[in-house]
Amino acid sequence: MREINIGNQVVRVRATTLALLFYKQEFKSDLLGDLMKMGQVAEDPSKLEVLSVLQLIWAMAKADSYGKQFPSFETWLGSLENIDFSDASFMTAAMEEAADGFFRTGVKGAVQK
């Protein structure tokens, strides 16, 4: 779990299997597959899709809030204000949480770095 600053809000995110489920239910796509596509941004920054990163953050935030009321993606997006997209720190933090949570090393059968 980590906290990400998006604009003037602090968002708690957690990369868990629940995030995979919530992402699939909301966006009809596989989070890990989309995450692999996001990884191509390092090779070609023009492939960055900020909305995809925000979808990832939403799913991980919903997973962190499991058992509590959580807004739909559209409502959640509407609550975000003053986002500076030139400050990529929130996107970097989200990708780091996803990498740490979904691709752990040291676990039997896990991806080795």
Rosetta silent file (secondary structure, phi, psi, omega in degrees, C-alpha in Angstrom):
SEQUENCE: MREINIGNQVVRVRATTLALLFYKQEFKSDLLGDLMKMGQVAEDPSKLEVLSVLQLIWAMAKADSYGKQFPSFETWLGSLENIDFSDASFMTAAMEEAADGFFRTGVKGAVQK
SCORE:     score description
SCORE:     0.000 S_00000001
   1 L     0.000  141.270  173.125    0.000    0.000    0.000 S_00000001
   2 E  -147.826  163.978  177.314    1.132    3.506   -0.710 S_00000001
   3 E  -106.136  135.058 -179.048   -0.285    6.988   -0.818 S_00000001
   4 E  -118.684  133.861  174.951   -0.246    8.939   -4.069 S_00000001
   5 E   -91.664  116.876  176.528   -0.698   12.697   -4.348 S_00000001
   6 E  -119.191  109.381 -175.187   -2.950   13.554   -7.281 S_00000001
   7 L    61.726 -122.147  179.958   -3.478   17.281   -7.515 S_00000001
   8 L  -103.984   18.737 -179.746   -4.582   18.341   -4.059 S_00000001
   9 E  -117.665  147.860  171.899   -5.762   14.867   -2.978 S_00000001
  10 E  -103.330  124.718 -178.092   -4.018   11.956   -1.308 S_00000001
  11 E  -117.388  124.394  176.462   -5.168    8.618   -2.742 S_00000001
  12 E   -86.753  130.035 -179.996   -4.350    5.322   -1.015 S_00000001
  13 E  -127.248  150.464  178.863   -3.700    2.493   -3.478 S_00000001
  14 L  -145.271  122.943  179.485   -3.060   -1.218   -3.049 S_00000001
  15 L   -86.416   98.341 -179.560   -2.123   -3.644   -5.831 S_00000001
  16 L  -131.997  174.073  177.084   -4.100   -6.770   -4.955 S_00000001
  17 H   -63.012  -27.271  175.537   -6.133   -9.393   -6.753 S_00000001
  18 H   -63.018  -36.629  177.341   -9.219   -7.326   -5.918 S_00000001
  19 H   -61.315  -38.681  177.572   -7.781   -4.531   -8.064 S_00000001
  20 H   -60.932  -44.602 -179.892   -7.597   -7.022  -10.946 S_00000001
  21 H   -65.315  -48.466 -178.010  -11.269   -7.895  -10.461 S_00000001
  22 H   -62.321  -38.661  178.794  -12.467   -4.285  -10.104 S_00000001
  23 H   -63.319  -46.693 -179.638  -10.505   -3.236  -13.210 S_00000001
  24 H   -63.058  -43.594 -179.547  -11.996   -6.072  -15.271 S_00000001
  25 H   -63.971  -42.005 -174.541  -15.536   -5.343  -14.050 S_00000001
  26 H   -81.103  -41.019 -170.430  -15.320   -1.598  -14.719 S_00000001
  27 H  -111.235   -1.506  177.701  -13.226   -1.427  -17.902 S_00000001
  28 L    55.453   36.600 -178.699  -13.834   -4.869  -19.502 S_00000001
  29 L  -144.891  160.289 -179.650  -10.096   -5.303  -19.943 S_00000001
  30 L   -87.240  121.878 -177.748   -7.283   -7.194  -18.229 S_00000001
  31 H   -59.206  -46.531 -177.181   -5.284   -4.981  -15.867 S_00000001
  32 H   -65.556  -38.726  176.011   -2.041   -6.939  -16.237 S_00000001
  33 H   -62.540  -43.781  178.591   -2.289   -6.938  -20.030 S_00000001
  34 H   -67.388  -34.382  177.870   -2.900   -3.199  -20.026 S_00000001
  35 H   -64.180  -38.797  177.058   -0.049   -2.731  -17.557 S_00000001
  36 H   -62.280  -40.271  177.169    2.298   -4.509  -19.969 S_00000001
  37 H   -64.086  -38.560  178.671    1.227   -2.085  -22.703 S_00000001
  38 H   -63.713  -29.817  179.843    1.888    0.832  -20.344 S_00000001
  39 H   -64.842  -19.350  179.230    5.404   -0.508  -19.849 S_00000001
  40 H   -72.792  -10.679 -178.752    6.156    0.278  -23.502 S_00000001
  41 H   -62.633  -31.237  179.377    6.070    3.998  -22.643 S_00000001
  42 H   -60.215  -34.738  179.774    9.709    3.810  -21.530 S_00000001
  43 L   -82.743  -31.819 -177.797   10.652    2.979  -25.118 S_00000001
  44 L  -144.544   92.111 -177.052    8.207    5.421  -26.729 S_00000001
  45 H   -57.239  -20.244  179.506    6.821    8.203  -24.472 S_00000001
  46 H   -68.632  -12.650  179.810    4.248    9.122  -27.137 S_00000001
  47 H   -86.074    1.032 -179.709    2.384    5.920  -26.173 S_00000001
  48 L   -65.184  124.819  174.986    1.514    7.307  -22.723 S_00000001
  49 L  -117.867  101.622 -175.539   -2.226    7.171  -22.102 S_00000001
  50 H   -60.279  -37.245 -179.680   -2.933    9.099  -18.919 S_00000001
  51 H   -60.971  -36.467  177.521   -6.505    7.810  -18.731 S_00000001
  52 H   -63.974  -39.358  178.049   -5.177    4.235  -18.555 S_00000001
  53 H   -66.395  -40.878  178.077   -2.967    5.190  -15.611 S_00000001
  54 H   -64.973  -34.900  175.511   -5.947    6.832  -13.893 S_00000001
  55 H   -64.183  -42.159  177.352   -7.976    3.633  -14.450 S_00000001
  56 H   -60.639  -47.401 -179.743   -5.172    1.647  -12.811 S_00000001
  57 H   -61.027  -44.422 -179.769   -5.086    4.059   -9.864 S_00000001
  58 H   -58.570  -47.025 -178.455   -8.878    3.893   -9.475 S_00000001
  59 H   -63.010  -40.901  179.429   -8.880    0.069   -9.366 S_00000001
  60 H   -71.505  -33.956  177.007   -6.065   -0.023   -6.800 S_00000001
  61 H   -67.896  -40.181  177.882   -7.752    2.702   -4.709 S_00000001
  62 H   -64.706  -39.390  177.805  -11.017    0.748   -4.754 S_00000001
  63 H   -63.313  -39.201  178.811   -9.116   -2.375   -3.677 S_00000001
  64 H   -66.822  -27.854 -178.411   -7.584   -0.442   -0.783 S_00000001
  65 L   -96.550   18.461 -176.273  -11.090    0.687    0.254 S_00000001
  66 L   -50.793  133.265  179.995  -12.558   -2.831    0.097 S_00000001
  67 L    92.584   -8.009  179.241  -15.650   -3.124    2.267 S_00000001
  68 L  -115.954  160.260  174.807  -16.347    0.618    2.109 S_00000001
  69 L   -63.027  137.866  177.867  -18.391    2.668   -0.331 S_00000001
  70 L  -141.248  137.096 -175.805  -16.292    3.740   -3.302 S_00000001
  71 L   -70.474  158.559  172.794  -17.370    5.963   -6.214 S_00000001
  72 L   -62.585  165.169 -179.564  -17.667    4.879   -9.818 S_00000001
  73 H   -58.265  -45.169 -177.831  -14.721    5.727  -12.052 S_00000001
  74 H   -62.780  -44.242  178.667  -16.533    8.691  -13.576 S_00000001
  75 H   -64.843  -42.558  179.101  -17.526   10.117  -10.183 S_00000001
  76 H   -61.470  -45.289  177.857  -14.015    9.554   -8.829 S_00000001
  77 H   -58.512  -41.683  179.839  -12.468   11.336  -11.836 S_00000001
  78 H   -63.563  -23.337 -179.860  -14.828   14.242  -11.272 S_00000001
  79 H   -82.609  -14.056 -179.259  -13.564   14.539   -7.700 S_00000001
  80 L   -82.510  126.030 -179.634   -9.945   15.014   -8.804 S_00000001
  81 L  -127.058  157.628  173.649   -9.007   18.666   -9.079 S_00000001
  82 L    56.633   41.728  178.068   -5.879   20.619   -9.884 S_00000001
  83 L   -80.584  128.786  176.510   -4.025   17.753  -11.548 S_00000001
  84 L  -103.757  100.892 -176.668   -0.707   18.823  -13.024 S_00000001
  85 L   -72.344  -10.471  174.830   -0.011   16.297  -15.765 S_00000001
  86 L   -78.605  -15.528  175.317    3.486   17.690  -16.236 S_00000001
  87 L   -95.288   99.823 -174.322    4.259   16.281  -12.757 S_00000001
  88 L   -83.348    6.576 -174.737    4.534   12.583  -13.481 S_00000001
  89 H   -61.745  -35.195  179.870    5.239   11.613   -9.860 S_00000001
  90 H   -70.572  -33.395  178.363    1.709   10.279   -9.261 S_00000001
  91 H   -70.974  -40.529  177.986    1.920    8.127  -12.391 S_00000001
  92 H   -62.468  -44.913  179.844    5.351    6.834  -11.387 S_00000001
  93 H   -62.355  -39.340  178.489    4.118    6.003   -7.874 S_00000001
  94 H   -64.520  -43.748  179.775    1.119    4.129   -9.304 S_00000001
  95 H   -65.796  -37.108  178.030    3.318    2.090  -11.629 S_00000001
  96 H   -65.580  -42.810  177.698    5.708    1.296   -8.759 S_00000001
  97 H   -61.658  -43.706  179.225    2.825    0.082   -6.562 S_00000001
  98 H   -62.013  -45.080  179.976    1.542   -2.073   -9.428 S_00000001
  99 H   -63.137  -44.580 -179.331    5.007   -3.529  -10.057 S_00000001
 100 H   -66.846  -37.713 -175.439    5.588   -4.222   -6.353 S_00000001
 101 H   -83.194  -36.200 -174.892    2.142   -5.726   -5.805 S_00000001
 102 H   -97.055  -19.250 -176.055    1.618   -7.733   -8.966 S_00000001
 103 L  -131.233   60.312 -176.645    5.185   -8.827   -9.767 S_00000001
 104 L   -74.955  137.714  172.584    6.808   -9.592   -6.429 S_00000001
 105 L   -92.577  160.882  179.387   10.235  -11.151   -6.345 S_00000001
 106 L    87.177   -8.783  177.444   11.146  -13.627   -3.656 S_00000001
 107 L   -96.656  134.873 -178.136    7.811  -15.428   -3.949 S_00000001
 108 L   -52.959  124.190  179.271    8.006  -18.975   -5.295 S_00000001
 109 L    84.963    0.305 -178.237    7.276  -18.816   -9.016 S_00000001
 110 L   -77.161  163.021  177.425    7.384  -15.010   -9.112 S_00000001
 111 L   -65.767  132.464  178.127    9.045  -12.989  -11.821 S_00000001
 112 L   -93.883  135.335  178.771   12.743  -12.521  -11.102 S_00000001
 113 L   -84.116    0.000    0.000   14.267   -9.068  -11.583 S_00000001
